């Protein structure tokens, strides 16, 4: 039995994180964020684990 894992698009991830999708895209372009996984159409997708890592990263940037 396969367990289906929740995945988020860049806009869904941004909404969950309270950030902008541009922040996620730009961070990836600059290399300050890890490269997101892509679906078969080339769209960024994020797992729950990815969101947690991004939350921690954003807190570090915000809080110094």
PDB file with one MODEL, atoms N, CA, C and O in Angstrom:
MODEL        1
ATOM      1  N   UNK A   1       0.843  -1.179   0.000  1.00  0.00           N
ATOM      2  CA  UNK A   1       0.000   0.000   0.000  1.00  0.00           C
ATOM      3  C   UNK A   1       0.891   1.246   0.000  1.00  0.00           C
ATOM      4  O   UNK A   1       1.712   1.428   0.899  1.00  0.00           O
ATOM      5  N   UNK A   2       0.728   2.084  -0.991  1.00  0.00           N
ATOM      6  CA  UNK A   2       1.551   3.276  -1.129  1.00  0.00           C
ATOM      7  C   UNK A   2       0.879   4.457  -0.427  1.00  0.00           C
ATOM      8  O   UNK A   2      -0.312   4.712  -0.609  1.00  0.00           O
ATOM      9  N   UNK A   3       1.666   5.169   0.376  1.00  0.00           N
ATOM     10  CA  UNK A   3       1.158   6.339   1.071  1.00  0.00           C
ATOM     11  C   UNK A   3       1.388   7.555   0.189  1.00  0.00           C
ATOM     12  O   UNK A   3       2.511   7.824  -0.238  1.00  0.00           O
ATOM     13  N   UNK A   4       0.308   8.290  -0.082  1.00  0.00           N
ATOM     14  CA  UNK A   4       0.422   9.480  -0.906  1.00  0.00           C
ATOM     15  C   UNK A   4       0.938  10.637  -0.062  1.00  0.00           C
ATOM     16  O   UNK A   4       0.404  10.925   1.010  1.00  0.00           O
ATOM     17  N   UNK A   5       1.986  11.297  -0.558  1.00  0.00           N
ATOM     18  CA  UNK A   5       2.578  12.410   0.166  1.00  0.00           C
ATOM     19  C   UNK A   5       2.082  13.711  -0.438  1.00  0.00           C
ATOM     20  O   UNK A   5       1.933  13.828  -1.655  1.00  0.00           O
ATOM     21  N   UNK A   6       1.829  14.679   0.416  1.00  0.00           N
ATOM     22  CA  UNK A   6       1.373  15.994  -0.022  1.00  0.00           C
ATOM     23  C   UNK A   6       2.521  16.738  -0.677  1.00  0.00           C
ATOM     24  O   UNK A   6       3.622  16.790  -0.129  1.00  0.00           O
ATOM     25  N   UNK A   7       2.275  17.311  -1.838  1.00  0.00           N
ATOM     26  CA  UNK A   7       3.246  18.176  -2.490  1.00  0.00           C
ATOM     27  C   UNK A   7       2.575  19.515  -2.760  1.00  0.00           C
ATOM     28  O   UNK A   7       1.361  19.601  -2.944  1.00  0.00           O
ATOM     29  N   UNK A   8       3.394  20.550  -2.777  1.00  0.00           N
ATOM     30  CA  UNK A   8       2.916  21.921  -2.941  1.00  0.00           C
ATOM     31  C   UNK A   8       3.565  22.547  -4.162  1.00  0.00           C
ATOM     32  O   UNK A   8       4.748  22.331  -4.425  1.00  0.00           O
ATOM     33  N   UNK A   9       2.791  23.320  -4.903  1.00  0.00           N
ATOM     34  CA  UNK A   9       3.356  24.131  -5.987  1.00  0.00           C
ATOM     35  C   UNK A   9       4.091  25.299  -5.339  1.00  0.00           C
ATOM     36  O   UNK A   9       4.008  25.488  -4.126  1.00  0.00           O
ATOM     37  N   UNK A  10       4.809  26.083  -6.141  1.00  0.00           N
ATOM     38  CA  UNK A  10       5.539  27.224  -5.591  1.00  0.00           C
ATOM     39  C   UNK A  10       4.561  28.220  -4.954  1.00  0.00           C
ATOM     40  O   UNK A  10       4.861  28.775  -3.897  1.00  0.00           O
ATOM     41  N   UNK A  11       3.422  28.451  -5.563  1.00  0.00           N
ATOM     42  CA  UNK A  11       2.469  29.404  -4.983  1.00  0.00           C
ATOM     43  C   UNK A  11       1.832  28.848  -3.716  1.00  0.00           C
ATOM     44  O   UNK A  11       1.608  29.597  -2.765  1.00  0.00           O
ATOM     45  N   UNK A  12       1.537  27.552  -3.681  1.00  0.00           N
ATOM     46  CA  UNK A  12       0.989  26.941  -2.469  1.00  0.00           C
ATOM     47  C   UNK A  12       2.013  26.953  -1.347  1.00  0.00           C
ATOM     48  O   UNK A  12       1.675  27.244  -0.200  1.00  0.00           O
ATOM     49  N   UNK A  13       3.270  26.636  -1.673  1.00  0.00           N
ATOM     50  CA  UNK A  13       4.334  26.642  -0.665  1.00  0.00           C
ATOM     51  C   UNK A  13       4.513  28.044  -0.102  1.00  0.00           C
ATOM     52  O   UNK A  13       4.636  28.224   1.109  1.00  0.00           O
ATOM     53  N   UNK A  14       4.528  29.036  -0.988  1.00  0.00           N
ATOM     54  CA  UNK A  14       4.687  30.424  -0.541  1.00  0.00           C
ATOM     55  C   UNK A  14       3.562  30.812   0.402  1.00  0.00           C
ATOM     56  O   UNK A  14       3.808  31.438   1.433  1.00  0.00           O
ATOM     57  N   UNK A  15       2.339  30.451   0.067  1.00  0.00           N
ATOM     58  CA  UNK A  15       1.177  30.757   0.924  1.00  0.00           C
ATOM     59  C   UNK A  15       1.315  30.076   2.284  1.00  0.00           C
ATOM     60  O   UNK A  15       1.073  30.698   3.317  1.00  0.00           O
ATOM     61  N   UNK A  16       1.701  28.803   2.286  1.00  0.00           N
ATOM     62  CA  UNK A  16       1.888  28.064   3.546  1.00  0.00           C
ATOM     63  C   UNK A  16       2.967  28.712   4.418  1.00  0.00           C
ATOM     64  O   UNK A  16       2.857  28.726   5.644  1.00  0.00           O
ATOM     65  N   UNK A  17       4.003  29.244   3.779  1.00  0.00           N
ATOM     66  CA  UNK A  17       5.141  29.821   4.501  1.00  0.00           C
ATOM     67  C   UNK A  17       4.949  31.293   4.843  1.00  0.00           C
ATOM     68  O   UNK A  17       5.705  31.851   5.638  1.00  0.00           O
ATOM     69  N   UNK A  18       3.938  31.926   4.245  1.00  0.00           N
ATOM     70  CA  UNK A  18       3.741  33.355   4.452  1.00  0.00           C
ATOM     71  C   UNK A  18       4.795  34.184   3.737  1.00  0.00           C
ATOM     72  O   UNK A  18       5.149  35.274   4.187  1.00  0.00           O
ATOM     73  N   UNK A  19       5.296  33.662   2.619  1.00  0.00           N
ATOM     74  CA  UNK A  19       6.331  34.329   1.832  1.00  0.00           C
ATOM     75  C   UNK A  19       5.808  34.520   0.420  1.00  0.00           C
ATOM     76  O   UNK A  19       4.703  34.086   0.091  1.00  0.00           O
ATOM     77  N   UNK A  20       6.597  35.162  -0.399  1.00  0.00           N
ATOM     78  CA  UNK A  20       6.189  35.301  -1.800  1.00  0.00           C
ATOM     79  C   UNK A  20       6.822  34.181  -2.630  1.00  0.00           C
ATOM     80  O   UNK A  20       7.893  33.667  -2.308  1.00  0.00           O
ATOM     81  N   UNK A  21       6.129  33.829  -3.696  1.00  0.00           N
ATOM     82  CA  UNK A  21       6.680  32.846  -4.628  1.00  0.00           C
ATOM     83  C   UNK A  21       7.966  33.390  -5.234  1.00  0.00           C
ATOM     84  O   UNK A  21       8.889  32.630  -5.524  1.00  0.00           O
ATOM     85  N   UNK A  22       8.028  34.705  -5.425  1.00  0.00           N
ATOM     86  CA  UNK A  22       9.257  35.319  -5.958  1.00  0.00           C
ATOM     87  C   UNK A  22      10.439  35.097  -5.028  1.00  0.00           C
ATOM     88  O   UNK A  22      11.554  34.871  -5.499  1.00  0.00           O
ATOM     89  N   UNK A  23      10.219  35.156  -3.709  1.00  0.00           N
ATOM     90  CA  UNK A  23      11.297  34.918  -2.737  1.00  0.00           C
ATOM     91  C   UNK A  23      11.859  33.510  -2.924  1.00  0.00           C
ATOM     92  O   UNK A  23      13.074  33.311  -2.901  1.00  0.00           O
ATOM     93  N   UNK A  24      10.970  32.538  -3.109  1.00  0.00           N
ATOM     94  CA  UNK A  24      11.407  31.153  -3.312  1.00  0.00           C
ATOM     95  C   UNK A  24      12.167  31.006  -4.628  1.00  0.00           C
ATOM     96  O   UNK A  24      13.233  30.392  -4.668  1.00  0.00           O
ATOM     97  N   UNK A  25      11.626  31.562  -5.686  1.00  0.00           N
ATOM     98  CA  UNK A  25      12.290  31.453  -6.997  1.00  0.00           C
ATOM     99  C   UNK A  25      13.650  32.155  -6.988  1.00  0.00           C
ATOM    100  O   UNK A  25      14.647  31.601  -7.452  1.00  0.00           O
ATOM    101  N   UNK A  26      13.677  33.370  -6.459  1.00  0.00           N
ATOM    102  CA  UNK A  26      14.923  34.143  -6.443  1.00  0.00           C
ATOM    103  C   UNK A  26      15.979  33.474  -5.566  1.00  0.00           C
ATOM    104  O   UNK A  26      17.155  33.441  -5.930  1.00  0.00           O
ATOM    105  N   UNK A  27      15.572  32.942  -4.418  1.00  0.00           N
ATOM    106  CA  UNK A  27      16.510  32.237  -3.554  1.00  0.00           C
ATOM    107  C   UNK A  27      17.132  31.047  -4.252  1.00  0.00           C
ATOM    108  O   UNK A  27      18.320  30.770  -4.089  1.00  0.00           O
ATOM    109  N   UNK A  28      16.330  30.350  -5.025  1.00  0.00           N
ATOM    110  CA  UNK A  28      16.848  29.212  -5.790  1.00  0.00           C
ATOM    111  C   UNK A  28      17.819  29.698  -6.867  1.00  0.00           C
ATOM    112  O   UNK A  28      18.888  29.117  -7.053  1.00  0.00           O
ATOM    113  N   UNK A  29      17.441  30.768  -7.577  1.00  0.00           N
ATOM    114  CA  UNK A  29      18.321  31.314  -8.624  1.00  0.00           C
ATOM    115  C   UNK A  29      19.660  31.768  -8.063  1.00  0.00           C
ATOM    116  O   UNK A  29      20.704  31.528  -8.670  1.00  0.00           O
ATOM    117  N   UNK A  30      19.636  32.428  -6.895  1.00  0.00           N
ATOM    118  CA  UNK A  30      20.866  32.942  -6.272  1.00  0.00           C
ATOM    119  C   UNK A  30      21.709  31.824  -5.676  1.00  0.00           C
ATOM    120  O   UNK A  30      22.904  31.998  -5.438  1.00  0.00           O
ATOM    121  N   UNK A  31      21.089  30.687  -5.437  1.00  0.00           N
ATOM    122  CA  UNK A  31      21.808  29.584  -4.814  1.00  0.00           C
ATOM    123  C   UNK A  31      21.734  29.608  -3.299  1.00  0.00           C
ATOM    124  O   UNK A  31      22.393  28.808  -2.634  1.00  0.00           O
ATOM    125  N   UNK A  32      20.931  30.526  -2.738  1.00  0.00           N
ATOM    126  CA  UNK A  32      20.801  30.585  -1.282  1.00  0.00           C
ATOM    127  C   UNK A  32      19.753  29.592  -0.774  1.00  0.00           C
ATOM    128  O   UNK A  32      19.685  29.322   0.425  1.00  0.00           O
ATOM    129  N   UNK A  33      18.947  29.053  -1.671  1.00  0.00           N
ATOM    130  CA  UNK A  33      17.988  28.003  -1.334  1.00  0.00           C
ATOM    131  C   UNK A  33      18.283  26.798  -2.215  1.00  0.00           C
ATOM    132  O   UNK A  33      18.759  26.949  -3.340  1.00  0.00           O
ATOM    133  N   UNK A  34      18.005  25.607  -1.710  1.00  0.00           N
ATOM    134  CA  UNK A  34      18.250  24.415  -2.534  1.00  0.00           C
ATOM    135  C   UNK A  34      17.330  24.398  -3.754  1.00  0.00           C
ATOM    136  O   UNK A  34      16.243  24.974  -3.739  1.00  0.00           O
ATOM    137  N   UNK A  35      17.778  23.743  -4.782  1.00  0.00           N
ATOM    138  CA  UNK A  35      16.972  23.596  -5.990  1.00  0.00           C
ATOM    139  C   UNK A  35      15.753  22.746  -5.683  1.00  0.00           C
ATOM    140  O   UNK A  35      15.863  21.655  -5.122  1.00  0.00           O
ATOM    141  N   UNK A  36      14.588  23.260  -6.058  1.00  0.00           N
ATOM    142  CA  UNK A  36      13.333  22.531  -5.810  1.00  0.00           C
ATOM    143  C   UNK A  36      13.220  21.355  -6.774  1.00  0.00           C
ATOM    144  O   UNK A  36      13.750  21.384  -7.885  1.00  0.00           O
ATOM    145  N   UNK A  37      12.525  20.335  -6.325  1.00  0.00           N
ATOM    146  CA  UNK A  37      12.186  19.233  -7.218  1.00  0.00           C
ATOM    147  C   UNK A  37      11.233  19.773  -8.272  1.00  0.00           C
ATOM    148  O   UNK A  37      10.606  20.812  -8.064  1.00  0.00           O
ATOM    149  N   UNK A  38      11.119  19.094  -9.381  1.00  0.00           N
ATOM    150  CA  UNK A  38      10.234  19.509 -10.470  1.00  0.00           C
ATOM    151  C   UNK A  38       9.281  18.370 -10.812  1.00  0.00           C
ATOM    152  O   UNK A  38       9.629  17.192 -10.728  1.00  0.00           O
ATOM    153  N   UNK A  39       8.071  18.757 -11.201  1.00  0.00           N
ATOM    154  CA  UNK A  39       7.139  17.742 -11.685  1.00  0.00           C
ATOM    155  C   UNK A  39       7.444  17.461 -13.160  1.00  0.00           C
ATOM    156  O   UNK A  39       8.376  18.040 -13.718  1.00  0.00           O
ATOM    157  N   UNK A  40       6.693  16.608 -13.771  1.00  0.00           N
ATOM    158  CA  UNK A  40       7.001  16.215 -15.156  1.00  0.00           C
ATOM    159  C   UNK A  40       6.838  17.365 -16.146  1.00  0.00           C
ATOM    160  O   UNK A  40       7.327  17.284 -17.273  1.00  0.00           O
ATOM    161  N   UNK A  41       6.152  18.442 -15.733  1.00  0.00           N
ATOM    162  CA  UNK A  41       5.995  19.621 -16.591  1.00  0.00           C
ATOM    163  C   UNK A  41       7.036  20.696 -16.300  1.00  0.00           C
ATOM    164  O   UNK A  41       7.015  21.766 -16.907  1.00  0.00           O
ATOM    165  N   UNK A  42       7.954  20.407 -15.362  1.00  0.00           N
ATOM    166  CA  UNK A  42       9.012  21.361 -15.038  1.00  0.00           C
ATOM    167  C   UNK A  42       8.644  22.367 -13.963  1.00  0.00           C
ATOM    168  O   UNK A  42       9.414  23.290 -13.695  1.00  0.00           O
ATOM    169  N   UNK A  43       7.472  22.207 -13.338  1.00  0.00           N
ATOM    170  CA  UNK A  43       7.035  23.122 -12.282  1.00  0.00           C
ATOM    171  C   UNK A  43       7.653  22.714 -10.949  1.00  0.00           C
ATOM    172  O   UNK A  43       7.783  21.527 -10.649  1.00  0.00           O
ATOM    173  N   UNK A  44       8.027  23.706 -10.158  1.00  0.00           N
ATOM    174  CA  UNK A  44       8.598  23.425  -8.835  1.00  0.00           C
ATOM    175  C   UNK A  44       7.543  22.760  -7.955  1.00  0.00           C
ATOM    176  O   UNK A  44       6.370  23.133  -7.966  1.00  0.00           O
ATOM    177  N   UNK A  45       7.997  21.760  -7.192  1.00  0.00           N
ATOM    178  CA  UNK A  45       7.127  21.123  -6.196  1.00  0.00           C
ATOM    179  C   UNK A  45       7.909  20.982  -4.890  1.00  0.00           C
ATOM    180  O   UNK A  45       9.119  20.757  -4.889  1.00  0.00           O
ATOM    181  N   UNK A  46       7.190  21.120  -3.793  1.00  0.00           N
ATOM    182  CA  UNK A  46       7.787  21.098  -2.460  1.00  0.00           C
ATOM    183  C   UNK A  46       7.044  20.093  -1.589  1.00  0.00           C
ATOM    184  O   UNK A  46       5.818  19.999  -1.630  1.00  0.00           O
ATOM    185  N   UNK A  47       7.806  19.349  -0.805  1.00  0.00           N
ATOM    186  CA  UNK A  47       7.227  18.401   0.146  1.00  0.00           C
ATOM    187  C   UNK A  47       7.070  19.087   1.504  1.00  0.00           C
ATOM    188  O   UNK A  47       7.531  20.212   1.696  1.00  0.00           O
ATOM    189  N   UNK A  48       6.426  18.413   2.425  1.00  0.00           N
ATOM    190  CA  UNK A  48       6.318  18.925   3.792  1.00  0.00           C
ATOM    191  C   UNK A  48       7.711  19.136   4.390  1.00  0.00           C
ATOM    192  O   UNK A  48       7.951  20.124   5.085  1.00  0.00           O
ATOM    193  N   UNK A  49       8.616  18.214   4.119  1.00  0.00           N
ATOM    194  CA  UNK A  49       9.993  18.323   4.614  1.00  0.00           C
ATOM    195  C   UNK A  49      10.680  19.552   4.010  1.00  0.00           C
ATOM    196  O   UNK A  49      11.405  20.262   4.707  1.00  0.00           O
ATOM    197  N   UNK A  50      10.457  19.800   2.735  1.00  0.00           N
ATOM    198  CA  UNK A  50      11.010  21.003   2.098  1.00  0.00           C
ATOM    199  C   UNK A  50      10.486  22.261   2.789  1.00  0.00           C
ATOM    200  O   UNK A  50      11.247  23.191   3.059  1.00  0.00           O
ATOM    201  N   UNK A  51       9.190  22.284   3.070  1.00  0.00           N
ATOM    202  CA  UNK A  51       8.598  23.460   3.721  1.00  0.00           C
ATOM    203  C   UNK A  51       9.218  23.703   5.086  1.00  0.00           C
ATOM    204  O   UNK A  51       9.476  24.846   5.461  1.00  0.00           O
ATOM    205  N   UNK A  52       9.456  22.639   5.826  1.00  0.00           N
ATOM    206  CA  UNK A  52      10.070  22.806   7.154  1.00  0.00           C
ATOM    207  C   UNK A  52      11.481  23.378   7.032  1.00  0.00           C
ATOM    208  O   UNK A  52      11.863  24.259   7.803  1.00  0.00           O
ATOM    209  N   UNK A  53      12.250  22.885   6.076  1.00  0.00           N
ATOM    210  CA  UNK A  53      13.599  23.426   5.860  1.00  0.00           C
ATOM    211  C   UNK A  53      13.539  24.899   5.459  1.00  0.00           C
ATOM    212  O   UNK A  53      14.345  25.706   5.922  1.00  0.00           O
ATOM    213  N   UNK A  54      12.589  25.244   4.602  1.00  0.00           N
ATOM    214  CA  UNK A  54      12.448  26.634   4.170  1.00  0.00           C
ATOM    215  C   UNK A  54      12.013  27.541   5.323  1.00  0.00           C
ATOM    216  O   UNK A  54      12.453  28.687   5.419  1.00  0.00           O
ATOM    217  N   UNK A  55      11.145  27.019   6.196  1.00  0.00           N
ATOM    218  CA  UNK A  55      10.747  27.796   7.391  1.00  0.00           C
ATOM    219  C   UNK A  55      11.961  28.114   8.249  1.00  0.00           C
ATOM    220  O   UNK A  55      12.146  29.254   8.674  1.00  0.00           O
ATOM    221  N   UNK A  56      12.793  27.101   8.503  1.00  0.00           N
ATOM    222  CA  UNK A  56      13.992  27.314   9.315  1.00  0.00           C
ATOM    223  C   UNK A  56      14.932  28.303   8.639  1.00  0.00           C
ATOM    224  O   UNK A  56      15.487  29.184   9.297  1.00  0.00           O
ATOM    225  N   UNK A  57      15.111  28.164   7.342  1.00  0.00           N
ATOM    226  CA  UNK A  57      16.000  29.056   6.593  1.00  0.00           C
ATOM    227  C   UNK A  57      15.514  30.511   6.664  1.00  0.00           C
ATOM    228  O   UNK A  57      16.302  31.434   6.871  1.00  0.00           O
ATOM    229  N   UNK A  58      14.219  30.688   6.490  1.00  0.00           N
ATOM    230  CA  UNK A  58      13.655  32.035   6.535  1.00  0.00           C
ATOM    231  C   UNK A  58      13.808  32.645   7.933  1.00  0.00           C
ATOM    232  O   UNK A  58      14.118  33.830   8.061  1.00  0.00           O
ATOM    233  N   UNK A  59      13.590  31.839   8.981  1.00  0.00           N
ATOM    234  CA  UNK A  59      13.760  32.341  10.361  1.00  0.00           C
ATOM    235  C   UNK A  59      15.203  32.775  10.594  1.00  0.00           C
ATOM    236  O   UNK A  59      15.453  33.801  11.226  1.00  0.00           O
ATOM    237  N   UNK A  60      16.150  31.994  10.082  1.00  0.00           N
ATOM    238  CA  UNK A  60      17.564  32.361  10.240  1.00  0.00           C
ATOM    239  C   UNK A  60      17.872  33.689   9.543  1.00  0.00           C
ATOM    240  O   UNK A  60      18.563  34.543  10.097  1.00  0.00           O
ATOM    241  N   UNK A  61      17.361  33.850   8.343  1.00  0.00           N
ATOM    242  CA  UNK A  61      17.584  35.115   7.617  1.00  0.00           C
ATOM    243  C   UNK A  61      16.912  36.278   8.332  1.00  0.00           C
ATOM    244  O   UNK A  61      17.494  37.355   8.463  1.00  0.00           O
ATOM    245  N   UNK A  62      15.701  36.060   8.787  1.00  0.00           N
ATOM    246  CA  UNK A  62      14.911  37.114   9.430  1.00  0.00           C
ATOM    247  C   UNK A  62      15.507  37.511  10.786  1.00  0.00           C
ATOM    248  O   UNK A  62      15.622  38.696  11.098  1.00  0.00           O
ATOM    249  N   UNK A  63      15.880  36.520  11.575  1.00  0.00           N
ATOM    250  CA  UNK A  63      16.317  36.771  12.949  1.00  0.00           C
ATOM    251  C   UNK A  63      17.825  36.972  13.074  1.00  0.00           C
ATOM    252  O   UNK A  63      18.324  37.357  14.131  1.00  0.00           O
ATOM    253  N   UNK A  64      18.530  36.711  12.001  1.00  0.00           N
ATOM    254  CA  UNK A  64      19.980  36.936  11.984  1.00  0.00           C
ATOM    255  C   UNK A  64      20.687  35.871  12.695  1.00  0.00           C
ATOM    256  O   UNK A  64      21.915  35.896  12.781  1.00  0.00           O
TER     257      UNK A  64
ENDMDL
END
